[in-house]
Amino acid sequence: MSKTILTCAVTGNLTKPEMTPYLPITPKQIADSCLGAAEAGAAVVHIHVRYPDTGKPSMETDHYAEVMALIKAQNKELIINLTTGPGGRFVPTEEDPRVCGPGSTLTHPLKRVEHIAQLKPDICSLDLNTMNSGADVVMNTPGTVRKMAKVIRDAGSMPELEIFDTGDLNLAKDLIKDGTLEGPGLYTFVMGVKYGLNTDPATLLYMRDQLPHGAKWAAFGISRFEFPVVAQSWLYGGHVRVGMEDNIYLEKGVLCESNAQLVTRAKRIVNDLGGELATSNEAREMLGLKKS
């Protein structure tokens, strides 16, 4: 079997500082957490940024740029995957569901990829889901995705297609067919989000079998499903992801103190099953990315 690429999603968008004192918030904390994850075995880091003074999610290019510079100053091989997810959440008001209420982040699609155009990371996520998310709605219409995909393509970044449900994969296939995206593509199955994909093995096997021939893929589980999905994904031939974006516990009732701890646990699972993690340079070759 080929080696397994492990991605670490170090801080995310929905995990809140009040949930855990160990969540990286400032650019330096986020960069240090990425570097620690890499030392533990991660070949890729998936990065959101936050306002340093409040810990709330940020879309500021300067914050992304600072994190990238701090990482590259110490590790030029690590594959950087920047998010483009923020800016797609819609919360309707009670009085008029056409009007954005508190908590909405919905913004122009080109605003969501400004940092990609400027910073040109190795990879960036591209969400294909329009779905209920808790009490809110996430909106990524085909038109929005097409606009964002063009910027990503022009920047020379590889889109990581985040798949939350079966329809998202059908949209990806249509975008490949019409030339918006290059096939066969890089996919990540997001499992355990309420109203999205379930976390059982049958669901993951079904999704894997719907992929275009030759596609590269990974899966991850939310919260207590993080480590079971590591095992499932490896057993089905996929790559893996862990991180404090998805889960803040090392085991029931025990907060993890770093992303490196989560990576170490996932590495042990892969090793115990007979696998081996890829280095960043090996992952670059596997994904067809330029060498650092």
Buried (B, 14 or more C-beta within 10 A) or exposed (E): EEBBBBBBBBBBBBBEBEEBEBBBBBBEBBBBBBBBBBEBBBBBBBBBBBEBEEBEBBBEBEBBBBBBEBBBEEBEBBBBBBBBBBBBBBBBEEEEEEEBBEEBBBEEBBEBBBBBBEBBBBBBBBBBBBBEBEEBBBBBEBEBBBBBBBBBBEBEBBBBBBBBBEEBBEBBBEBBEEEBBEBBBBBBBBBBBEEBBEBEBEBBEEBBEBBBEEBBBBBBBBEEBBBBBBBBBBEBEBBBBBBBBBBBBBEEEEBBEBBBBBBBBBBEBBEEEEBBBBBBBBBBEBBEBEEB
